[in-house]
């Protein structure tokens, strides 16, 4: 009886480790940026913007808090750019990055005014996180969103273009 098996790269990887790799694949960090703002409940904070491994979504983690992390496709990133530029005020329904089994998979993402500061809010159920930005922070975030948008693959036949709006001054 021949006990010799053909070895494969996965043969030596235990099953538990293979499942963990499937759930949390190694990230390439092709685009990973931090930006700063102010959490309306807790004060100054930083947040993360990361390109997904498939390069078709940006992951927005306001306050670096996973329960409020959302996945943004090309149109949703453009919505944020235009909203932070002062041109759009609507709520989007976006996919949450890692909802628990008992939580909704969709959240609301809004660009809204908070006093003299413009901010973004992520809401689901009775949970809410609002991050506001100074004009300089907002301009830096818009530039990061544009840089992330530039890394998305273009649909067939589409030419590269960028939003032309620049961040607007907040209402007095």
Residue pairs with C-beta under 8 A, 6 or more apart in sequence:
5 11
10 18
13 21
25 53
27 50
27 53
28 53
29 50
30 51
30 55
30 151
31 49
31 50
31 51
31 58
31 147
31 148
31 151
32 48
32 49
32 50
32 51
33 48
33 49
33 50
33 144
33 147
33 148
34 46
34 47
34 48
34 49
35 46
35 47
35 49
35 137
35 140
35 141
35 144
36 44
36 45
36 46
36 47
36 137
36 140
37 44
37 45
37 46
37 47
37 62
37 119
37 131
37 132
37 133
37 137
37 141
38 44
38 45
38 117
38 131
38 132
38 133
39 45
39 62
39 63
39 129
39 130
39 131
40 114
40 119
40 130
40 131
40 132
41 129
41 130
42 63
45 62
45 63
45 64
45 131
46 63
46 64
47 60
47 61
47 62
47 63
47 64
47 131
48 59
48 60
48 61
48 64
49 58
49 59
49 60
49 61
49 141
49 144
49 145
49 148
50 58
50 59
50 61
51 57
51 58
51 59
51 148
51 151
52 58
52 59
52 71
55 151
55 152
55 153
56 73
56 74
56 152
56 153
57 71
57 72
57 73
58 71
58 72
58 77
58 145
58 148
58 149
59 69
59 70
59 71
59 72
59 97
60 69
60 70
60 71
60 72
60 80
60 109
60 120
60 122
61 68
61 69
61 97
62 68
62 69
62 120
62 122
62 129
62 131
63 129
63 131
65 129
66 97
66 98
67 96
67 98
67 103
67 127
68 96
68 107
68 122
68 127
68 129
69 96
69 97
69 98
70 94
70 95
70 96
70 97
70 107
70 109
70 122
71 94
71 95
71 96
71 97
72 80
72 94
72 109
74 149
74 152
76 92
76 94
76 109
77 145
77 148
77 149
77 152
78 149
78 163
79 88
79 90
79 92
79 111
80 109
80 111
80 120
80 145
81 142
81 145
81 146
81 149
81 163
81 165
82 88
82 163
82 165
83 89
83 90
83 111
83 120
84 111
84 118
84 120
84 133
84 138
84 141
84 142
84 145
84 167
85 142
85 163
85 165
85 166
85 167
85 168
86 118
86 165
86 167
86 168
86 169
87 165
87 168
88 111
89 110
89 111
89 112
90 110
91 108
91 109
91 110
92 108
92 109
92 110
93 106
93 107
93 108
93 109
94 106
94 107
94 108
94 109
95 105
95 106
95 107
96 103
96 104
96 105
96 106
96 107
96 124
99 105
99 124
103 124
103 125
104 124
104 125
106 124
107 122
107 123
107 124
108 121
108 122
108 123
108 124
109 120
109 121
109 122
110 120
110 121
110 123
111 118
111 119
111 120
112 118
112 119
112 120
112 121
112 130
113 119
113 170
113 171
114 130
114 132
115 132
116 170
116 171
116 172
117 132
117 133
117 134
117 170
118 132
118 133
118 138
118 170
119 130
119 131
119 132
119 133
120 130
120 131
121 128
121 129
121 130
121 131
122 128
122 129
123 129
133 141
135 167
135 169
135 170
138 167
139 166
139 167
142 166
142 167
146 162
146 163
149 162
150 160
150 162
154 160
